[in-house]
Amino acid sequence: MGPHALWLTEWLCEVMHLRPGMRVLDLACGRALSSIFLAREFGVQVWATDLWISATDNAERIRGAALQDQVFPIHADARHLPFADEFFDAILCIDAFEYFGTDASFLPSLIRYLKPGHQVGIVNAGVQTEMDELPGEWPPDFAAFHTPAWWRRHWTMSRTVQVERAEQMPGGRALWMQWNEAVGSENSYLTTEAGAHLGFHRVVARRTG
């Protein structure tokens, strides 16, 4: 639903260990394009979970991809997930974690669904340096944007994971601008001086206990 989900998913998967048959939670999957990609490319089973897009809408796309036996649409809030503890072999979140994951209690509540020793990975929009206030042209929800270093500390402080990577995407702002051009969006915040601070990053960690 944002700057191309498949570009971001592919970049995250470069550093995640996905194998056929794994059970994967695609948290805040939007229109399930990332879920379909994961199933096709890695042979995993995917629980495509989102709050804003209905499970019925996603089921139609999943059937169109002939993956209804491999990708399972779920309508749920990220803070109230209907899964058993230690059910998943991997948890991914593409371009959404910043909207609920800045809460210090969120990662511990999420990580219980992941098997010990397995990976959780996110790709977020973010900033290159932390800011004391938002530039005037940025929307208020950009207050949730942080640096990779901020996320590393935030996750480490939870004592639930060992962070393996927290890094900026090379050319992330350019990718974002390319996406806006492709869809005809005119988001001026990317082209201003402050826009040079915007981009994407990935964070990957392993459950420790």
N, C-alpha and C positions, 0 to 999 in steps of 0.2 A: 504493500500500500504506500510505500515511500520509495526513495531512491533505490534503484532496481534490486529487488529482493534476491534475485538469483545471483547477481554479482556479489552481493554481500554474503550469501550462503556459501558460495563457492570459495570465497576467501577464508571464511571461518573453517570450512571443512579441510582446508590445507593442513591445519594443525590439530585436527581432532581424529581420533582413532575409531572409525566407524567400520563395522564388519557386517556381512549379510546375516540376517536373522536377529540383529539387535532390536530391542524395543527402545524407541526414541520419542521423547516429548518435544514437539515443536511448539513452544509456548508463544502465545500471541502471534499465531501464524498468519493472520490476515486472511487473504483469499486462498490460502493453502498452496500457493505456488512453490514455496520453499519445501513444503511437505512432499509434494509430488516429485520435486527434484531429488530430495533425499532418498525416496523409495526407488526411483529409477536408477540413480547413480550408484547407490551403495547397497541396494537390496535389503534395506532395513524395514521394519514395521514402524509406522509413524502415527502417533496420536496427535492429530492436527487440532490444536486447542486455541480458541479465540472467544472473546466476549463481544466484540463489535460486529463480527460477521457470523451469521447463523450457521449452525451445523448443516441445515438443509441446503443452503446455498453452496457450502463447500462440498457437500456430498455430490452435488450435481457436477462440479468440476472434477472431482475425484473419479466419478463414473466415466466422465468424458475421456479421462486418461487411462481407463481400464485398470484402475488400481484400488478398486473398492475392497479387495481382500487383503490389502497391504497398508492402506492409509485410512484412519478412522477419525471422522470429524467429531469434535466435542465442543459444545458451547458452555464455557465456564469462565469465571473470573480467576485471574492469576492468583488472587489471595485466598480462593476457596476452591481448590482443585479436588476432583472426585476420584483420586487414585490411591492405591495401596502403598504403604511405605516400601521403599527399595524395589519398586516395580520396574524402573527404567534403567537401561544400560547407558544412556546418554541423555542430556537435556540441552537443547539449543533454544536461543531466542534471537531473532533477527530484527534489529531496528525498532525495538519496543521496550527493552528492559529498563531504560532510563525513566520510564513513566511510572514504574512501581518499585523498581529495585533499589532506589536510593534510601528507602526505609531500612534502618539497621536490622529490623526483625524479619525482613523478607527472605533473604538468602537462607537463613536457618529453617524457615518454614518450608521453603522449596526443596532444599537439599535432602530432606528426609525421603523424598520420592526416588532418589538416585541410589543405586547400589554403592556401597563403600568401595573406594579405589577407582571409581569411574568418573568420567569427565562431564563438566558443565561448561558451555561456551556461549558467549554473546558477541554480537556486533552491534554497536551503538553509534548514533550520531554523537559528536562531542566537540570539545575544544582542545586547542593545543596548549593553552595556559589557563589556569583558573582565573575567574573574573570576580571583582567585588560587586559589580552591577552590570546589568545587561545593556548593550548598546540600544539606543532608542528604536532602531528599526527592527530589532529582533522580537518575535512574539514571546509572551510571558512563559510559555511552556519550555522555552530554551533554558530556563533557570535550572532544569534537570540535567543539562549537559555538563560533563566533567572531563577531566583528562584521564588517560590510562593509569597514571600514577595514583590519582584519586581512587579509581576503582580497585587497584591492587590493594591499597590500604584498607578500603571499605570491606573488601572480601576477607582479607587477612584478619581483620579485627573480629570477624564473626566466629573465628576458631573452628569453622566447619570444613574448610577447604585449604588446599595448598595451591597457590596461584602459580601456574606454569608460564603464562604469557600475559602481558598487558602492554599493547603496542599500537601505535598509530598506523593507519593505512596510508602508504605512499600514494600521493595524488588523490586523496579522498575528496577534497573540495572540488577538484576537476571532474571527478566521477559524478558528484552531486549536480554540478552545473550541466554536465552532459545529459543527465536524466531530465533535468528541468527543461532543457532545450527540446528533448525528444517528445515530451508531453505538452509542450507549449506553456509551461509555467513561467511566471515573471516574478520570481522571488528575489527582490533587489538586495536582500540581506547578504546574499552570497557574493555580490559584486562590489560591495563597499570595502573600505579599509578593514573594518571589523570582521568582514566575511572571510578574510585570510586566516582567521583563527578556527574556522569551522572545518569539520571533516568527519572521518569515521575511525573507530578503533575496535580492536577485538580483545577480549579477555577470556582466557581458558584456565580452568582450575580442576583439581581432582578432589573428590570427597575424601576426607581423612579418617572419618570414624563411622 
